Every structure is written in C-alpha cells, then in structure tokens.
Amino acid sequence: MVQFSEKWAEADRLNDTITPYVRGNLTMNEKEARKLQVIHGRGSWYETGVKILVNLDDATCDCGMWQMNGLPCMHAIAVYMNNKEFPHNRVHWFYSNEAWKLTYKGVINLILDESR
C-alpha cells in the first residue's frame, strides 16, 4: 500500500509527458543515434548508415525494437534528429505519465486479519 501511494505521488510530481524510464532510454539511444548517417528515401522511408530501413508513418524499423516495445529505437531517433523532431512524441501511450497515473489511481482496501 505504501509503495502504491509513493508511486502515485512520484507520477503526480512529474513534470514530463513520459516516464523517467522512457526518458532515460531515449537519452541512451540518442547517444548511439548520433553515430548514424541518415539517408532520406521516398515519402516516410529512411535508411540509416547500417542499411536499416525506418518508416515514420508506420512507426516501424527493420531492427524490430520500435514495434516490439513501443519506444523509438536508435535508428528511428537518428531519423527524428535528422528531421529536427522530438522522438518522445512518438512513444507509445503506455509509457506516458497519464498511463502511469492511471496504473496507481485505484485504491487497495486493507484486510485487517485472515478471518475477514
């Protein structure tokens, strides 16, 4: 119960649209993305320097990480940085601060002893 209320308070204090875990993940991937060269293909298709295709409209990447966990991978982040856009806008809603608050919104009623 204490951990539940602590998590709610932490989410309530957060002045970000995404969770701290995701912010750290994006920062780590951004460091790796700076090393990649981006080549614009046609439409929403891009190719990174390691021959991996990224489609911004479909939120897909050949590495599969973006589709698997809902977070832009380093290849997608490289494309966003190339386009001067922010990758945190393309994070799945599941990782938003709003979803985090909804997770801890409920109330857990205590059971005082085993007989109840």
N, CA, C and O atoms as CSV, one atom per row, in Angstrom:
chain,resi,resn,atom,element,x,y,z
A,1,MET,N,N,0.819,-1.188,0.000
A,1,MET,CA,C,0.000,0.000,0.000
A,1,MET,C,C,0.870,1.263,0.000
A,1,MET,O,O,0.573,2.234,-0.696
A,2,VAL,N,N,1.935,1.233,0.782
A,2,VAL,CA,C,2.823,2.393,0.854
A,2,VAL,C,C,3.484,2.617,-0.496
A,2,VAL,O,O,3.564,3.749,-0.973
A,3,GLN,N,N,3.963,1.529,-1.119
A,3,GLN,CA,C,4.619,1.663,-2.419
A,3,GLN,C,C,3.625,2.198,-3.454
A,3,GLN,O,O,3.990,2.998,-4.315
A,4,PHE,N,N,2.385,1.758,-3.368
A,4,PHE,CA,C,1.347,2.213,-4.293
A,4,PHE,C,C,1.175,3.728,-4.197
A,4,PHE,O,O,1.132,4.415,-5.217
A,5,SER,N,N,1.077,4.243,-2.984
A,5,SER,CA,C,0.887,5.686,-2.817
A,5,SER,C,C,2.162,6.464,-3.163
A,5,SER,O,O,2.083,7.594,-3.646
A,6,GLU,N,N,3.330,5.869,-2.919
A,6,GLU,CA,C,4.582,6.535,-3.285
A,6,GLU,C,C,4.709,6.662,-4.797
A,6,GLU,O,O,5.149,7.697,-5.298
A,7,LYS,N,N,4.326,5.615,-5.528
A,7,LYS,CA,C,4.379,5.666,-6.990
A,7,LYS,C,C,3.403,6.708,-7.526
A,7,LYS,O,O,3.725,7.440,-8.462
A,8,TRP,N,N,2.203,6.777,-6.931
A,8,TRP,CA,C,1.222,7.788,-7.348
A,8,TRP,C,C,1.794,9.189,-7.132
A,8,TRP,O,O,1.700,10.045,-8.012
A,9,ALA,N,N,2.387,9.418,-5.961
A,9,ALA,CA,C,2.947,10.736,-5.656
A,9,ALA,C,C,4.092,11.075,-6.608
A,9,ALA,O,O,4.223,12.222,-7.037
A,10,GLU,N,N,4.916,10.090,-6.939
A,10,GLU,CA,C,6.020,10.314,-7.871
A,10,GLU,C,C,5.494,10.688,-9.260
A,10,GLU,O,O,6.020,11.599,-9.899
A,11,ALA,N,N,4.473,9.996,-9.718
A,11,ALA,CA,C,3.881,10.305,-11.024
A,11,ALA,C,C,3.204,11.663,-11.017
A,11,ALA,O,O,3.220,12.379,-12.018
A,12,ASP,N,N,2.614,12.014,-9.894
A,12,ASP,CA,C,1.910,13.292,-9.788
A,12,ASP,C,C,2.892,14.472,-9.796
A,12,ASP,O,O,2.571,15.542,-10.313
A,13,ARG,N,N,4.076,14.278,-9.226
A,13,ARG,CA,C,5.100,15.331,-9.192
A,13,ARG,C,C,5.814,15.505,-10.527
A,13,ARG,O,O,6.418,16.548,-10.778
A,14,LEU,N,N,5.749,14.500,-11.372
A,14,LEU,CA,C,6.497,14.506,-12.625
A,14,LEU,C,C,5.989,15.590,-13.565
A,14,LEU,O,O,4.789,15.677,-13.827
A,15,ASN,N,N,6.889,16.405,-14.066
A,15,ASN,CA,C,6.541,17.478,-14.998
A,15,ASN,C,C,6.923,17.106,-16.423
A,15,ASN,O,O,7.367,17.962,-17.187
A,16,ASP,N,N,6.758,15.863,-16.782
A,16,ASP,CA,C,7.130,15.370,-18.100
A,16,ASP,C,C,5.953,14.589,-18.673
A,16,ASP,O,O,5.090,14.131,-17.924
A,17,THR,N,N,5.911,14.436,-19.973
A,17,THR,CA,C,4.817,13.696,-20.593
A,17,THR,C,C,5.087,12.198,-20.624
A,17,THR,O,O,4.165,11.408,-20.829
A,18,ILE,N,N,6.350,11.795,-20.421
A,18,ILE,CA,C,6.702,10.382,-20.422
A,18,ILE,C,C,7.379,10.021,-19.106
A,18,ILE,O,O,7.823,10.895,-18.362
A,19,THR,N,N,7.452,8.735,-18.833
A,19,THR,CA,C,8.011,8.270,-17.567
A,19,THR,C,C,9.532,8.451,-17.530
A,19,THR,O,O,10.166,8.550,-18.581
A,20,PRO,N,N,10.113,8.495,-16.350
A,20,PRO,CA,C,11.573,8.632,-16.240
A,20,PRO,C,C,12.333,7.489,-16.913
A,20,PRO,O,O,13.402,7.703,-17.486
A,21,TYR,N,N,11.781,6.273,-16.842
A,21,TYR,CA,C,12.414,5.128,-17.505
A,21,TYR,C,C,12.563,5.388,-19.006
A,21,TYR,O,O,13.627,5.166,-19.585
A,22,VAL,N,N,11.486,5.857,-19.619
A,22,VAL,CA,C,11.496,6.114,-21.062
A,22,VAL,C,C,12.423,7.270,-21.399
A,22,VAL,O,O,13.140,7.214,-22.398
A,23,ARG,N,N,12.421,8.306,-20.587
A,23,ARG,CA,C,13.311,9.447,-20.826
A,23,ARG,C,C,14.763,8.974,-20.829
A,23,ARG,O,O,15.545,9.376,-21.691
A,24,GLY,N,N,15.127,8.124,-19.871
A,24,GLY,CA,C,16.485,7.585,-19.812
A,24,GLY,C,C,16.809,6.714,-21.010
A,24,GLY,O,O,17.915,6.777,-21.546
A,25,ASN,N,N,15.844,5.893,-21.439
A,25,ASN,CA,C,16.026,5.028,-22.591
A,25,ASN,C,C,16.248,5.853,-23.853
A,25,ASN,O,O,17.140,5.545,-24.644
A,26,LEU,N,N,15.447,6.900,-24.049
A,26,LEU,CA,C,15.597,7.753,-25.221
A,26,LEU,C,C,16.946,8.481,-25.210
A,26,LEU,O,O,17.580,8.632,-26.254
A,27,THR,N,N,17.374,8.923,-24.047
A,27,THR,CA,C,18.660,9.605,-23.923
A,27,THR,C,C,19.811,8.670,-24.290
A,27,THR,O,O,20.745,9.061,-24.991
A,28,MET,N,N,19.728,7.424,-23.802
A,28,MET,CA,C,20.761,6.440,-24.103
A,28,MET,C,C,20.792,6.137,-25.604
A,28,MET,O,O,21.868,6.071,-26.199
A,29,ASN,N,N,19.626,5.952,-26.217
A,29,ASN,CA,C,19.569,5.668,-27.651
A,29,ASN,C,C,19.983,6.874,-28.490
A,29,ASN,O,O,20.501,6.712,-29.595
A,30,GLU,N,N,19.758,8.077,-27.972
A,30,GLU,CA,C,20.154,9.281,-28.691
A,30,GLU,C,C,21.673,9.354,-28.839
A,30,GLU,O,O,22.178,9.803,-29.867
A,31,LYS,N,N,22.388,8.917,-27.825
A,31,LYS,CA,C,23.852,8.917,-27.901
A,31,LYS,C,C,24.339,8.002,-29.018
A,31,LYS,O,O,25.281,8.334,-29.737
A,32,GLU,N,N,23.692,6.847,-29.158
A,32,GLU,CA,C,24.056,5.913,-30.221
A,32,GLU,C,C,23.589,6.418,-31.584
A,32,GLU,O,O,24.254,6.192,-32.595
A,33,ALA,N,N,22.451,7.099,-31.609
A,33,ALA,CA,C,21.886,7.585,-32.866
A,33,ALA,C,C,22.757,8.659,-33.502
A,33,ALA,O,O,22.762,8.808,-34.724
A,34,ARG,N,N,23.483,9.398,-32.698
A,34,ARG,CA,C,24.345,10.458,-33.227
A,34,ARG,C,C,25.444,9.905,-34.135
A,34,ARG,O,O,26.016,10.641,-34.939
A,35,LYS,N,N,25.735,8.626,-34.009
A,35,LYS,CA,C,26.788,7.998,-34.805
A,35,LYS,C,C,26.287,7.536,-36.174
A,35,LYS,O,O,27.088,7.174,-37.036
A,36,LEU,N,N,24.972,7.548,-36.376
A,36,LEU,CA,C,24.390,7.004,-37.599
A,36,LEU,C,C,24.167,8.073,-38.666
A,36,LEU,O,O,23.780,9.202,-38.364
A,37,GLN,N,N,24.413,7.704,-39.888
A,37,GLN,CA,C,24.119,8.572,-41.021
A,37,GLN,C,C,22.705,8.248,-41.494
A,37,GLN,O,O,22.312,7.082,-41.529
A,38,VAL,N,N,21.942,9.278,-41.856
A,38,VAL,CA,C,20.555,9.091,-42.291
A,38,VAL,C,C,20.430,9.512,-43.747
A,38,VAL,O,O,20.888,10.584,-44.142
A,39,ILE,N,N,19.803,8.647,-44.536
A,39,ILE,CA,C,19.544,8.930,-45.951
A,39,ILE,C,C,18.037,8.891,-46.154
A,39,ILE,O,O,17.394,7.886,-45.847
A,40,HIS,N,N,17.469,9.980,-46.669
A,40,HIS,CA,C,16.025,10.033,-46.894
A,40,HIS,C,C,15.693,9.289,-48.170
A,40,HIS,O,O,16.295,9.521,-49.219
A,41,GLY,N,N,14.744,8.409,-48.069
A,41,GLY,CA,C,14.281,7.678,-49.242
A,41,GLY,C,C,13.115,8.410,-49.875
A,41,GLY,O,O,13.214,9.594,-50.199
A,42,ARG,N,N,12.040,7.722,-50.045
A,42,ARG,CA,C,10.845,8.297,-50.647
A,42,ARG,C,C,9.737,8.323,-49.599
A,42,ARG,O,O,9.518,7.330,-48.905
A,43,GLY,N,N,9.038,9.445,-49.480
A,43,GLY,CA,C,7.945,9.560,-48.524
A,43,GLY,C,C,8.444,9.512,-47.097
A,43,GLY,O,O,9.275,10.320,-46.685
A,44,SER,N,N,7.921,8.545,-46.342
A,44,SER,CA,C,8.291,8.439,-44.931
A,44,SER,C,C,9.388,7.399,-44.693
A,44,SER,O,O,9.666,7.045,-43.547
A,45,TRP,N,N,10.012,6.909,-45.766
A,45,TRP,CA,C,11.068,5.908,-45.638
A,45,TRP,C,C,12.442,6.564,-45.518
A,45,TRP,O,O,12.764,7.516,-46.229
A,46,TYR,N,N,13.230,6.031,-44.608
A,46,TYR,CA,C,14.602,6.495,-44.397
A,46,TYR,C,C,15.501,5.281,-44.252
A,46,TYR,O,O,15.054,4.192,-43.889
A,47,GLU,N,N,16.766,5.490,-44.540
A,47,GLU,CA,C,17.755,4.439,-44.354
A,47,GLU,C,C,18.860,4.992,-43.477
A,47,GLU,O,O,19.353,6.098,-43.696
A,48,THR,N,N,19.240,4.209,-42.482
A,48,THR,CA,C,20.362,4.635,-41.652
A,48,THR,C,C,21.638,4.080,-42.263
A,48,THR,O,O,21.585,3.247,-43.167
A,49,GLY,N,N,22.756,4.527,-41.784
A,49,GLY,CA,C,24.055,4.144,-42.338
A,49,GLY,C,C,24.361,2.668,-42.253
A,49,GLY,O,O,25.298,2.199,-42.899
A,50,VAL,N,N,23.606,1.928,-41.482
A,50,VAL,CA,C,23.858,0.494,-41.331
A,50,VAL,C,C,22.857,-0.326,-42.139
A,50,VAL,O,O,22.636,-1.502,-41.850
A,51,LYS,N,N,22.251,0.295,-43.152
A,51,LYS,CA,C,21.303,-0.360,-44.066
A,51,LYS,C,C,20.047,-0.865,-43.366
A,51,LYS,O,O,19.530,-1.932,-43.697
A,52,ILE,N,N,19.568,-0.108,-42.413
A,52,ILE,CA,C,18.322,-0.442,-41.728
A,52,ILE,C,C,17.282,0.589,-42.134
A,52,ILE,O,O,17.517,1.794,-42.041
A,53,LEU,N,N,16.128,0.104,-42.586
A,53,LEU,CA,C,15.058,0.978,-43.045
A,53,LEU,C,C,14.139,1.368,-41.900
A,53,LEU,O,O,13.810,0.552,-41.040
A,54,VAL,N,N,13.729,2.640,-41.907
A,54,VAL,CA,C,12.815,3.180,-40.899
A,54,VAL,C,C,11.648,3.824,-41.641
A,54,VAL,O,O,11.850,4.591,-42.582
A,55,ASN,N,N,10.428,3.508,-41.211
A,55,ASN,CA,C,9.234,4.132,-41.775
A,55,ASN,C,C,8.556,4.915,-40.662
A,55,ASN,O,O,8.036,4.323,-39.716
A,56,LEU,N,N,8.556,6.234,-40.763
A,56,LEU,CA,C,7.990,7.067,-39.704
A,56,LEU,C,C,6.465,6.989,-39.641
A,56,LEU,O,O,5.891,7.035,-38.553
A,57,ASP,N,N,5.802,6.871,-40.795
A,57,ASP,CA,C,4.332,6.817,-40.793
A,57,ASP,C,C,3.804,5.572,-40.091
A,57,ASP,O,O,2.815,5.633,-39.361
A,58,ASP,N,N,4.469,4.444,-40.319
A,58,ASP,CA,C,4.024,3.184,-39.714
A,58,ASP,C,C,4.679,2.899,-38.370
A,58,ASP,O,O,4.331,1.922,-37.706
A,59,ALA,N,N,5.622,3.740,-37.964
A,59,ALA,CA,C,6.384,3.549,-36.725
A,59,ALA,C,C,7.043,2.171,-36.722
A,59,ALA,O,O,6.887,1.395,-35.779
A,60,THR,N,N,7.787,1.879,-37.802
A,60,THR,CA,C,8.467,0.594,-37.918
A,60,THR,C,C,9.942,0.809,-38.239
A,60,THR,O,O,10.344,1.816,-38.821
A,61,CYS,N,N,10.722,-0.178,-37.834
A,61,CYS,CA,C,12.157,-0.193,-38.119
A,61,CYS,C,C,12.545,-1.641,-38.382
A,61,CYS,O,O,11.979,-2.559,-37.789
A,62,ASP,N,N,13.514,-1.843,-39.272
A,62,ASP,CA,C,13.955,-3.202,-39.592
A,62,ASP,C,C,14.537,-3.944,-38.398
A,62,ASP,O,O,14.507,-5.175,-38.366
A,63,CYS,N,N,15.059,-3.227,-37.424
A,63,CYS,CA,C,15.617,-3.907,-36.250
A,63,CYS,C,C,14.509,-4.522,-35.388
A,63,CYS,O,O,14.764,-5.454,-34.625
A,64,GLY,N,N,13.287,-4.007,-35.505
A,64,GLY,CA,C,12.144,-4.577,-34.796
A,64,GLY,C,C,11.912,-4.059,-33.391
A,64,GLY,O,O,10.877,-4.351,-32.792
A,65,MET,N,N,12.841,-3.304,-32.859
A,65,MET,CA,C,12.707,-2.852,-31.468
A,65,MET,C,C,11.545,-1.876,-31.290
A,65,MET,O,O,10.837,-1.937,-30.285
A,66,TRP,N,N,11.344,-0.987,-32.246
A,66,TRP,CA,C,10.274,0.012,-32.137
A,66,TRP,C,C,8.917,-0.679,-32.098
A,66,TRP,O,O,8.052,-0.308,-31.304
A,67,GLN,N,N,8.726,-1.683,-32.953
A,67,GLN,CA,C,7.457,-2.413,-32.982
A,67,GLN,C,C,7.276,-3.263,-31.723
A,67,GLN,O,O,6.161,-3.426,-31.228
A,68,MET,N,N,8.372,-3.795,-31.219
A,68,MET,CA,C,8.286,-4.725,-30.099
A,68,MET,C,C,7.975,-4.028,-28.777
A,68,MET,O,O,7.157,-4.524,-28.002
A,69,ASN,N,N,8.613,-2.885,-28.504
A,69,ASN,CA,C,8.422,-2.288,-27.184
A,69,ASN,C,C,7.752,-0.920,-27.199
A,69,ASN,O,O,7.498,-0.361,-26.132
A,70,GLY,N,N,7.456,-0.366,-28.366
A,70,GLY,CA,C,6.745,0.906,-28.425
A,70,GLY,C,C,7.601,2.135,-28.221
A,70,GLY,O,O,7.085,3.251,-28.160
A,71,LEU,N,N,8.912,1.941,-28.114
A,71,LEU,CA,C,9.844,3.061,-27.958
A,71,LEU,C,C,10.672,3.210,-29.230
A,71,LEU,O,O,11.162,2.209,-29.753
A,72,PRO,N,N,10.843,4.418,-29.742
A,72,PRO,CA,C,11.688,4.587,-30.922
A,72,PRO,C,C,13.106,4.075,-30.645
A,72,PRO,O,O,13.728,4.424,-29.642
A,73,CYS,N,N,13.590,3.244,-31.556
A,73,CYS,CA,C,14.940,2.694,-31.422
A,73,CYS,C,C,15.957,3.751,-31.856
A,73,CYS,O,O,15.589,4.849,-32.274
A,74,MET,N,N,17.229,3.405,-31.751
A,74,MET,CA,C,18.268,4.383,-32.098
A,74,MET,C,C,18.197,4.770,-33.572
A,74,MET,O,O,18.561,5.892,-33.925
A,75,HIS,N,N,17.736,3.871,-34.440
A,75,HIS,CA,C,17.628,4.188,-35.868
A,75,HIS,C,C,16.530,5.228,-36.096
A,75,HIS,O,O,16.720,6.187,-36.844
A,76,ALA,N,N,15.386,5.032,-35.447
A,76,ALA,CA,C,14.284,5.994,-35.576
A,76,ALA,C,C,14.672,7.335,-34.952
A,76,ALA,O,O,14.340,8.392,-35.489
A,77,ILE,N,N,15.358,7.290,-33.843
A,77,ILE,CA,C,15.800,8.529,-33.189
A,77,ILE,C,C,16.764,9.283,-34.097
A,77,ILE,O,O,16.722,10.511,-34.162
A,78,ALA,N,N,17.639,8.551,-34.803
A,78,ALA,CA,C,18.552,9.200,-35.743
A,78,ALA,C,C,17.777,9.927,-36.838
A,78,ALA,O,O,18.153,11.026,-37.245
A,79,VAL,N,N,16.700,9.315,-37.310
A,79,VAL,CA,C,15.872,9.947,-38.339
A,79,VAL,C,C,15.191,11.185,-37.775
A,79,VAL,O,O,15.168,12.231,-38.424
A,80,TYR,N,N,14.636,11.074,-36.571
A,80,TYR,CA,C,13.983,12.239,-35.949
A,80,TYR,C,C,14.976,13.375,-35.723
A,80,TYR,O,O,14.652,14.539,-35.956
A,81,MET,N,N,16.169,13.043,-35.276
A,81,MET,CA,C,17.181,14.075,-35.067
A,81,MET,C,C,17.561,14.720,-36.391
A,81,MET,O,O,17.779,15.929,-36.454
A,82,ASN,N,N,17.641,13.921,-37.445
A,82,ASN,CA,C,17.941,14.436,-38.778
A,82,ASN,C,C,16.847,15.406,-39.248
A,82,ASN,O,O,17.135,16.401,-39.913
A,83,ASN,N,N,15.595,15.104,-38.896
A,83,ASN,CA,C,14.450,15.941,-39.286
A,83,ASN,C,C,14.163,17.052,-38.281
A,83,ASN,O,O,13.201,17.804,-38.435
A,84,LYS,N,N,15.002,17.151,-37.251
A,84,LYS,CA,C,14.832,18.151,-36.188
A,84,LYS,C,C,13.470,18.032,-35.499
A,84,LYS,O,O,12.787,19.027,-35.256
A,85,GLU,N,N,13.095,16.785,-35.192
A,85,GLU,CA,C,11.862,16.484,-34.470
A,85,GLU,C,C,12.216,15.802,-33.152
A,85,GLU,O,O,13.350,15.365,-32.954
A,86,PHE,N,N,11.247,15.717,-32.263
A,86,PHE,CA,C,11.463,15.106,-30.960
A,86,PHE,C,C,10.908,13.682,-30.945
A,86,PHE,O,O,9.718,13.489,-31.193
A,87,PRO,N,N,11.743,12.685,-30.659
A,87,PRO,CA,C,11.262,11.296,-30.660
A,87,PRO,C,C,10.301,10.979,-29.517
A,87,PRO,O,O,9.533,10.022,-29.612
A,88,HIS,N,N,10.329,11.765,-28.435
A,88,HIS,CA,C,9.434,11.439,-27.317
A,88,HIS,C,C,7.966,11.636,-27.680
A,88,HIS,O,O,7.085,11.170,-26.958
A,89,ASN,N,N,7.693,12.318,-28.785
A,89,ASN,CA,C,6.311,12.458,-29.240
A,89,ASN,C,C,5.785,11.178,-29.888
A,89,ASN,O,O,4.578,11.036,-30.079
A,90,ARG,N,N,6.674,10.250,-30.227
A,90,ARG,CA,C,6.275,9.016,-30.885
A,90,ARG,C,C,6.385,7.786,-29.982
A,90,ARG,O,O,6.418,6.655,-30.466
A,91,VAL,N,N,6.439,8.011,-28.693
A,91,VAL,CA,C,6.471,6.924,-27.721
A,91,VAL,C,C,5.045,6.414,-27.535
A,91,VAL,O,O,4.101,7.204,-27.519
A,92,HIS,N,N,4.885,5.109,-27.395
A,92,HIS,CA,C,3.556,4.522,-27.198
A,92,HIS,C,C,2.896,5.116,-25.957
A,92,HIS,O,O,3.571,5.417,-24.973
A,93,TRP,N,N,1.586,5.281,-26.005
A,93,TRP,CA,C,0.825,5.883,-24.906
A,93,TRP,C,C,1.060,5.149,-23.586
A,93,TRP,O,O,0.992,5.759,-22.519
A,94,PHE,N,N,1.330,3.866,-23.648
A,94,PHE,CA,C,1.565,3.057,-22.455
A,94,PHE,C,C,2.648,3.649,-21.563
A,94,PHE,O,O,2.608,3.480,-20.344
A,95,TYR,N,N,3.617,4.342,-22.159
A,95,TYR,CA,C,4.739,4.913,-21.413
A,95,TYR,C,C,4.516,6.373,-21.006
A,95,TYR,O,O,5.441,7.033,-20.532
A,96,SER,N,N,3.313,6.869,-21.187
A,96,SER,CA,C,3.038,8.268,-20.845
A,96,SER,C,C,2.846,8.427,-19.340
A,96,SER,O,O,2.557,7.466,-18.627
A,97,ASN,N,N,3.012,9.650,-18.882
A,97,ASN,CA,C,2.783,9.945,-17.472
A,97,ASN,C,C,1.311,9.705,-17.119
A,97,ASN,O,O,0.998,9.283,-16.006
A,98,GLU,N,N,0.419,9.974,-18.062
A,98,GLU,CA,C,-1.014,9.756,-17.844
A,98,GLU,C,C,-1.319,8.277,-17.577
A,98,GLU,O,O,-2.095,7.954,-16.678
A,99,ALA,N,N,-0.712,7.391,-18.351
A,99,ALA,CA,C,-0.909,5.951,-18.145
A,99,ALA,C,C,-0.321,5.516,-16.814
A,99,ALA,O,O,-0.885,4.659,-16.133
A,100,TRP,N,N,0.819,6.105,-16.436
A,100,TRP,CA,C,1.455,5.771,-15.168
A,100,TRP,C,C,0.542,6.158,-14.005
A,100,TRP,O,O,0.403,5.408,-13.038
A,101,LYS,N,N,-0.076,7.331,-14.107
A,101,LYS,CA,C,-1.003,7.761,-13.055
A,101,LYS,C,C,-2.217,6.844,-12.984
A,101,LYS,O,O,-2.685,6.520,-11.892
A,102,LEU,N,N,-2.729,6.424,-14.132
A,102,LEU,CA,C,-3.891,5.528,-14.138
A,102,LEU,C,C,-3.570,4.178,-13.498
A,102,LEU,O,O,-4.438,3.543,-12.898
A,103,THR,N,N,-2.323,3.751,-13.630
A,103,THR,CA,C,-1.913,2.481,-13.026
A,103,THR,C,C,-2.067,2.518,-11.511
A,103,THR,O,O,-2.483,1.531,-10.904
A,104,TYR,N,N,-1.739,3.634,-10.909
A,104,TYR,CA,C,-1.763,3.751,-9.455
A,104,TYR,C,C,-2.948,4.564,-8.946
A,104,TYR,O,O,-2.936,5.019,-7.802
A,105,LYS,N,N,-3.964,4.751,-9.773
A,105,LYS,CA,C,-5.118,5.548,-9.389
A,105,LYS,C,C,-6.036,4.813,-8.408
A,105,LYS,O,O,-6.633,5.438,-7.531
A,106,GLY,N,N,-6.147,3.525,-8.550
A,106,GLY,CA,C,-7.074,2.740,-7.742
A,106,GLY,C,C,-6.716,2.703,-6.269
A,106,GLY,O,O,-5.660,3.176,-5.850
A,107,VAL,N,N,-7.607,2.141,-5.512
A,107,VAL,CA,C,-7.428,2.026,-4.071
A,107,VAL,C,C,-7.386,0.546,-3.718
A,107,VAL,O,O,-8.178,-0.245,-4.230
A,108,ILE,N,N,-6.473,0.183,-2.855
A,108,ILE,CA,C,-6.403,-1.187,-2.349
A,108,ILE,C,C,-6.926,-1.170,-0.921
A,108,ILE,O,O,-6.359,-0.518,-0.043
A,109,ASN,N,N,-8.005,-1.888,-0.706
A,109,ASN,CA,C,-8.575,-1.958,0.630
A,109,ASN,C,C,-7.810,-2.980,1.466
A,109,ASN,O,O,-7.534,-4.091,1.014
A,110,LEU,N,N,-7.483,-2.595,2.658
A,110,LEU,CA,C,-6.719,-3.460,3.547
A,110,LEU,C,C,-7.609,-4.536,4.157
A,110,LEU,O,O,-8.787,-4.307,4.429
A,111,ILE,N,N,-7.025,-5.717,4.366
A,111,ILE,CA,C,-7.685,-6.784,5.102
A,111,ILE,C,C,-6.995,-6.822,6.461
A,111,ILE,O,O,-5.793,-7.076,6.543
A,112,LEU,N,N,-7.736,-6.575,7.502
A,112,LEU,CA,C,-7.130,-6.425,8.823
A,112,LEU,C,C,-6.606,-7.747,9.387
A,112,LEU,O,O,-5.550,-7.770,10.021
A,113,ASP,N,N,-7.326,-8.837,9.167
A,113,ASP,CA,C,-6.809,-10.143,9.607
A,113,ASP,C,C,-7.337,-11.229,8.661
A,113,ASP,O,O,-8.187,-10.956,7.814
A,114,GLU,N,N,-6.839,-12.439,8.806
A,114,GLU,CA,C,-7.161,-13.514,7.892
A,114,GLU,C,C,-8.616,-13.954,7.967
A,114,GLU,O,O,-9.130,-14.511,6.997
A,115,SER,N,N,-9.291,-13.723,9.077
A,115,SER,CA,C,-10.666,-14.187,9.243
A,115,SER,C,C,-11.646,-13.432,8.338
A,115,SER,O,O,-12.751,-13.911,8.081
A,116,ARG,N,N,-11.250,-12.276,7.867
A,116,ARG,CA,C,-12.142,-11.494,7.006
A,116,ARG,C,C,-11.881,-11.816,5.562
A,116,ARG,O,O,-12.532,-11.259,4.678
